[in-house]
Amino acid sequence: MTTEATRPRLAYLSAHVRHVRRLTPRLVRVTFAGADLHEFVDSAPDQYVKVFFPVPGTRTPQLPPPLTDDGMSWYRQYLNMPDDVRPSMRTYTVRASRPHVGELDIDFLLHDNAGPGSRWAASAEPGDEVALLGPYGLYDVPAGTSWQLLVGDESAVPAIAAICEQLPASAVVTVFVEVADSTDEIPLRRPGGEHVDVRWVHRGDALVGEAVLAAVREATLPEGEPYAWISGEADLVKRIRRHLVRERGVDKRHITFTGYWRRGRSEEAAGREQLLEYDRATAR
């Protein structure tokens, strides 16, 4: 297992809002439509896309030049755009896709300290335009897996829900999700409608990750060879992974992990650091 995404051929896709529905007080489902979405190709249950939002005062996001490869050149071109025209960009899970009708759903978490994605979703209306880049996928269960462990915070709920809905009938899965309180909980079901074994962990006044780490540490987990999928706040992900490897003896190769966000740090800052790491790696 690896943090590197499975990447089909990338393409910018234009889309507009078709429907908006509030799922919980802090989770909004936006259904996008458009001719380009007929070409959307699923990559994994937890697939995600880059979403480009229009600059305030404009209707359509201006995009970088056409893609030339599947590496980081698109991001370099994006950063080189003038500040006054470069669209805000955030990464979101594709909750469901319906290419036969040119639609896909994205569930937006409305953060307390709202960034451009949260602000946009809070006021999104039918007809509003965005652009998408992707998809990327991470979830990949190795042969010989006996059971699965899914762990995350509220930012990982859309991906966890999508994974659960695509589980095979024989899969044994345990889910831990840390949320602020019960208002952030949603039903997590298998393809046939059966509920999943999910442990909702309420954070209360604790720092993000503290409560779910304690819950996983104290849990009696199934026997056999596990596959673990961990996503959410970056420090939460690191600490859960460390616990599984050092204290549970889980094979590192059987863990998929990704930090969806980092406390006190913007996606732009994280993206620029990723680009520097990519440049250093390719220069070797």
GUPA-721132 format. One record per residue (C-alpha): residue in one letter; x negated, y, z. Coordinates in Angstrom, 1 decimal. Last residue first. Layout:
<sites>
{site 'A', {X, Y, Z}}
...
</sites>
This chain:
<sites>
{site 'R', {-17.7, 12.4, -8.1}}
{site 'A', {-16.0, 15.4, -9.7}}
{site 'T', {-12.6, 13.7, -9.7}}
{site 'A', {-12.6, 13.3, -5.9}}
{site 'R', {-13.6, 16.9, -5.2}}
{site 'D', {-11.0, 18.3, -7.6}}
{site 'Y', {-8.3, 16.2, -6.1}}
{site 'E', {-9.3, 17.3, -2.6}}
{site 'L', {-9.1, 21.0, -3.7}}
{site 'L', {-5.7, 20.4, -5.3}}
{site 'Q', {-4.5, 18.7, -2.1}}
{site 'E', {-5.6, 21.8, -0.1}}
{site 'R', {-3.7, 24.1, -2.5}}
{site 'G', {-0.6, 21.9, -2.1}}
{site 'A', {-0.8, 21.9, 1.7}}
{site 'A', {-0.9, 25.7, 1.7}}
{site 'E', {2.0, 26.0, -0.7}}
{site 'E', {4.0, 23.5, 1.3}}
{site 'S', {3.8, 25.8, 4.2}}
{site 'R', {2.2, 25.0, 7.6}}
{site 'G', {3.4, 25.5, 11.2}}
{site 'R', {4.5, 21.9, 11.6}}
{site 'R', {3.6, 19.9, 8.6}}
{site 'W', {6.0, 18.6, 6.0}}
{site 'Y', {6.9, 15.4, 4.0}}
{site 'G', {3.8, 13.6, 5.4}}
{site 'T', {3.6, 10.3, 3.6}}
{site 'F', {3.2, 6.7, 4.6}}
{site 'T', {3.4, 3.3, 3.0}}
{site 'I', {2.1, 0.5, 5.3}}
{site 'H', {1.3, -3.1, 4.2}}
{site 'R', {-2.2, -2.3, 3.1}}
{site 'K', {-2.9, -1.1, 6.7}}
{site 'D', {-2.2, -4.6, 8.0}}
{site 'V', {-0.1, -4.3, 11.2}}
{site 'G', {-2.0, -5.2, 14.3}}
{site 'R', {0.7, -3.9, 16.7}}
{site 'E', {-1.5, -1.6, 18.8}}
{site 'R', {-4.1, -0.4, 16.4}}
{site 'V', {-2.3, -0.6, 13.1}}
{site 'L', {1.2, 0.1, 14.1}}
{site 'H', {0.2, 2.8, 16.7}}
{site 'R', {-2.0, 4.6, 14.1}}
{site 'R', {0.8, 4.6, 11.6}}
{site 'I', {3.2, 6.1, 14.1}}
{site 'R', {0.7, 8.7, 15.1}}
{site 'K', {-0.1, 9.7, 11.5}}
{site 'V', {3.5, 9.9, 10.4}}
{site 'L', {4.5, 12.0, 13.4}}
{site 'D', {1.6, 14.3, 12.7}}
{site 'A', {2.7, 14.8, 9.1}}
{site 'E', {6.4, 15.5, 9.8}}
{site 'G', {8.5, 13.0, 7.9}}
{site 'S', {7.7, 9.6, 6.4}}
{site 'I', {6.8, 6.1, 7.5}}
{site 'W', {7.5, 2.9, 5.5}}
{site 'A', {6.3, -0.3, 7.2}}
{site 'Y', {6.2, -3.8, 5.7}}
{site 'P', {6.0, -6.6, 8.3}}
{site 'E', {4.7, -10.1, 8.3}}
{site 'G', {6.4, -12.2, 11.0}}
{site 'E', {8.2, -11.6, 14.3}}
{site 'P', {10.8, -8.9, 14.7}}
{site 'L', {10.2, -5.8, 16.9}}
{site 'T', {10.7, -5.4, 20.6}}
{site 'A', {10.7, -1.6, 21.0}}
{site 'E', {8.8, 0.4, 23.6}}
{site 'R', {6.2, 1.8, 21.2}}
{site 'V', {8.8, 2.5, 18.5}}
{site 'A', {10.9, 4.5, 21.0}}
{site 'A', {7.9, 6.4, 22.4}}
{site 'L', {6.8, 7.4, 18.8}}
{site 'V', {10.4, 8.4, 18.0}}
{site 'A', {10.6, 10.7, 21.0}}
{site 'E', {7.3, 12.5, 20.5}}
{site 'G', {7.6, 12.9, 16.8}}
{site 'V', {8.8, 16.5, 16.7}}
{site 'L', {8.1, 18.2, 20.0}}
{site 'A', {10.5, 17.5, 22.9}}
{site 'D', {13.5, 19.7, 23.8}}
{site 'G', {16.1, 17.2, 22.7}}
{site 'R', {14.6, 14.8, 20.2}}
{site 'H', {17.5, 12.3, 19.8}}
{site 'V', {16.4, 8.9, 18.6}}
{site 'W', {18.9, 7.1, 16.3}}
{site 'R', {18.0, 3.4, 16.2}}
{site 'V', {19.2, 1.8, 13.0}}
{site 'D', {20.0, -1.8, 12.3}}
{site 'V', {21.7, -1.3, 9.0}}
{site 'H', {25.5, -1.2, 8.5}}
{site 'E', {27.1, -3.4, 5.9}}
{site 'G', {28.6, -1.5, 3.0}}
{site 'G', {27.7, -4.1, 0.3}}
{site 'P', {24.6, -2.2, -0.9}}
{site 'R', {23.3, -1.7, 2.7}}
{site 'R', {24.5, 1.1, 4.9}}
{site 'L', {23.1, 4.1, 6.8}}
{site 'P', {26.0, 6.3, 8.1}}
{site 'I', {24.8, 9.8, 9.0}}
{site 'E', {23.3, 11.3, 12.2}}
{site 'D', {22.3, 15.0, 12.3}}
{site 'T', {25.2, 15.9, 14.7}}
{site 'S', {24.0, 13.3, 17.1}}
{site 'D', {21.0, 15.4, 18.2}}
{site 'A', {17.7, 16.9, 16.9}}
{site 'V', {16.8, 13.9, 14.9}}
{site 'E', {14.3, 11.0, 15.1}}
{site 'V', {15.1, 8.0, 12.9}}
{site 'F', {14.0, 4.5, 13.7}}
{site 'V', {15.1, 1.8, 11.2}}
{site 'T', {14.8, -2.0, 11.5}}
{site 'V', {15.1, -4.2, 8.3}}
{site 'V', {15.6, -7.8, 7.6}}
{site 'A', {16.1, -8.2, 3.8}}
{site 'S', {18.1, -11.2, 2.5}}
{site 'A', {20.8, -9.1, 0.8}}
{site 'P', {18.3, -7.0, -1.1}}
{site 'L', {18.0, -3.4, 0.1}}
{site 'Q', {19.1, -0.8, -2.4}}
{site 'E', {21.5, 1.2, -0.1}}
{site 'C', {18.9, 1.1, 2.7}}
{site 'I', {16.2, 2.7, 0.5}}
{site 'A', {18.6, 5.6, -0.4}}
{site 'A', {19.5, 6.2, 3.2}}
{site 'I', {15.8, 6.1, 4.2}}
{site 'A', {15.0, 8.6, 1.5}}
{site 'P', {17.8, 11.0, 2.4}}
{site 'V', {17.0, 10.7, 6.2}}
{site 'A', {13.3, 11.5, 5.8}}
{site 'S', {13.6, 15.2, 6.6}}
{site 'E', {15.6, 14.2, 9.7}}
{site 'D', {12.6, 12.3, 11.2}}
{site 'G', {11.1, 9.1, 10.0}}
{site 'V', {10.5, 5.4, 10.5}}
{site 'L', {11.5, 2.4, 8.3}}
{site 'L', {10.3, -1.1, 9.4}}
{site 'Q', {10.8, -4.0, 7.1}}
{site 'W', {10.8, -7.8, 7.6}}
{site 'S', {9.2, -11.0, 6.5}}
{site 'T', {7.1, -9.6, 3.7}}
{site 'G', {5.4, -12.3, 1.6}}
{site 'A', {5.2, -10.3, -1.6}}
{site 'P', {4.6, -6.6, -1.0}}
{site 'V', {7.4, -4.0, -0.6}}
{site 'D', {6.9, -0.9, -2.7}}
{site 'Y', {8.3, 2.5, -1.6}}
{site 'L', {6.2, 5.3, -3.0}}
{site 'G', {8.0, 6.9, -6.0}}
{site 'Y', {7.4, 10.0, -8.1}}
{site 'P', {10.1, 11.6, -10.3}}
{site 'G', {9.1, 14.0, -11.6}}
{site 'L', {9.5, 17.7, -12.2}}
{site 'L', {12.7, 19.6, -11.8}}
{site 'A', {14.1, 22.9, -12.9}}
{site 'V', {16.8, 25.0, -11.2}}
{site 'E', {20.0, 26.8, -12.2}}
{site 'D', {23.1, 27.9, -10.3}}
{site 'G', {26.2, 27.0, -12.2}}
{site 'P', {28.2, 25.7, -9.2}}
{site 'E', {27.1, 27.5, -6.0}}
{site 'A', {24.0, 27.3, -3.7}}
{site 'S', {24.1, 29.5, -0.7}}
{site 'A', {22.5, 27.3, 2.0}}
{site 'A', {20.7, 25.4, -0.7}}
{site 'W', {18.6, 28.4, -1.8}}
{site 'R', {17.7, 29.4, 1.8}}
{site 'S', {16.7, 25.8, 2.6}}
{site 'G', {14.5, 25.6, -0.6}}
{site 'P', {12.9, 29.0, -0.1}}
{site 'G', {11.9, 28.3, 3.6}}
{site 'A', {14.3, 28.4, 6.5}}
{site 'N', {12.9, 28.4, 10.0}}
{site 'D', {15.8, 26.5, 11.4}}
{site 'H', {15.6, 24.0, 8.5}}
{site 'L', {18.7, 23.3, 6.3}}
{site 'L', {17.9, 19.8, 5.0}}
{site 'F', {18.8, 19.5, 1.4}}
{site 'D', {20.3, 16.3, 0.0}}
{site 'I', {19.6, 15.9, -3.7}}
{site 'D', {22.0, 14.2, -6.1}}
{site 'L', {21.6, 13.4, -9.8}}
{site 'E', {23.7, 13.8, -12.9}}
{site 'G', {23.5, 13.3, -16.6}}
{site 'V', {26.5, 10.9, -17.0}}
{site 'H', {24.5, 7.8, -17.9}}
{site 'P', {21.5, 9.2, -16.0}}
{site 'R', {23.3, 8.8, -12.6}}
{site 'S', {20.7, 9.4, -9.9}}
{site 'A', {21.0, 9.1, -6.2}}
{site 'R', {19.3, 10.7, -3.1}}
{site 'V', {16.5, 12.1, -5.2}}
{site 'T', {14.1, 13.1, -2.4}}
{site 'Y', {12.9, 16.7, -2.3}}
{site 'T', {9.6, 18.6, -2.9}}
{site 'R', {9.6, 22.4, -2.9}}
{site 'M', {8.8, 25.1, -5.4}}
{site 'S', {9.2, 28.9, -5.4}}
{site 'P', {9.1, 30.2, -9.0}}
{site 'R', {6.0, 32.1, -10.3}}
{site 'V', {7.2, 35.3, -12.0}}
{site 'D', {6.1, 38.1, -9.6}}
{site 'D', {3.1, 36.1, -8.4}}
{site 'P', {1.6, 35.8, -11.8}}
{site 'M', {1.2, 32.1, -12.9}}
{site 'N', {-2.2, 30.5, -12.1}}
{site 'L', {-0.7, 28.4, -9.2}}
{site 'Y', {1.6, 26.7, -11.7}}
{site 'Q', {-1.2, 26.1, -14.2}}
{site 'R', {-3.2, 24.4, -11.4}}
{site 'Y', {-0.1, 22.4, -10.5}}
{site 'W', {0.5, 21.2, -14.0}}
{site 'S', {-3.2, 20.2, -14.3}}
{site 'M', {-2.9, 17.9, -11.3}}
{site 'G', {-2.8, 14.6, -13.2}}
{site 'D', {-0.1, 13.3, -15.5}}
{site 'D', {-1.3, 15.0, -18.7}}
{site 'T', {-0.6, 18.0, -21.0}}
{site 'L', {2.6, 19.4, -19.4}}
{site 'P', {4.2, 22.3, -21.1}}
{site 'P', {3.1, 25.8, -19.9}}
{site 'P', {4.2, 26.8, -16.4}}
{site 'L', {7.9, 27.3, -15.7}}
{site 'Q', {10.2, 30.4, -15.4}}
{site 'P', {13.1, 29.6, -13.1}}
{site 'T', {16.5, 30.6, -14.5}}
{site 'R', {18.9, 33.2, -13.0}}
{site 'T', {16.7, 36.0, -11.9}}
{site 'G', {17.1, 38.5, -9.0}}
{site 'P', {15.2, 36.3, -6.6}}
{site 'V', {12.7, 34.2, -8.5}}
{site 'P', {14.5, 31.1, -9.7}}
{site 'F', {13.9, 27.8, -7.8}}
{site 'F', {11.6, 25.0, -8.9}}
{site 'V', {12.3, 21.5, -7.5}}
{site 'K', {9.5, 18.9, -7.4}}
{site 'V', {10.9, 15.4, -7.5}}
{site 'Y', {11.3, 12.5, -5.2}}
{site 'Q', {11.8, 8.7, -5.4}}
{site 'D', {12.5, 6.8, -2.2}}
{site 'P', {14.3, 3.9, -4.0}}
{site 'A', {11.6, 3.8, -6.6}}
{site 'S', {10.8, 5.1, -10.2}}
{site 'D', {14.2, 5.9, -11.6}}
{site 'V', {14.1, 7.4, -15.2}}
{site 'F', {15.8, 10.7, -15.9}}
{site 'E', {16.4, 11.1, -19.6}}
{site 'H', {20.2, 11.8, -19.2}}
{site 'L', {19.1, 14.4, -16.7}}
{site 'D', {17.8, 16.6, -19.5}}
{site 'A', {21.4, 17.2, -20.7}}
{site 'G', {22.3, 18.8, -17.4}}
{site 'A', {23.9, 18.1, -14.0}}
{site 'F', {22.9, 18.6, -10.3}}
{site 'T', {24.9, 17.4, -7.3}}
{site 'V', {23.8, 19.3, -4.2}}
{site 'R', {24.3, 17.5, -0.8}}
{site 'V', {23.8, 19.7, 2.2}}
{site 'L', {22.4, 18.6, 5.5}}
{site 'R', {22.3, 20.8, 8.6}}
{site 'P', {25.9, 20.9, 9.9}}
{site 'T', {26.3, 17.4, 8.4}}
{site 'L', {27.3, 16.2, 4.9}}
{site 'R', {28.1, 19.7, 3.5}}
{site 'R', {29.0, 19.3, -0.2}}
{site 'V', {27.9, 21.3, -3.3}}
{site 'H', {28.9, 20.3, -6.8}}
{site 'R', {27.7, 20.9, -10.4}}
{site 'V', {24.5, 22.8, -9.8}}
{site 'H', {22.4, 23.3, -12.9}}
{site 'A', {19.5, 21.3, -14.4}}
{site 'S', {16.4, 21.7, -16.6}}
{site 'L', {13.9, 18.9, -16.5}}
{site 'Y', {10.1, 19.3, -16.7}}
{site 'A', {8.5, 16.1, -17.7}}
{site 'L', {6.1, 13.6, -16.1}}
{site 'R', {5.5, 10.1, -17.5}}
{site 'P', {6.1, 7.6, -14.7}}
{site 'R', {4.1, 8.1, -11.5}}
{site 'T', {3.9, 5.6, -8.6}}
{site 'A', {2.8, 7.8, -5.8}}
{site 'E', {-0.5, 7.6, -4.0}}
{site 'T', {-0.1, 7.1, -0.2}}
{site 'T', {-1.1, 3.5, -0.6}}
{site 'M', {0.0, 0.0, 0.0}}
</sites>
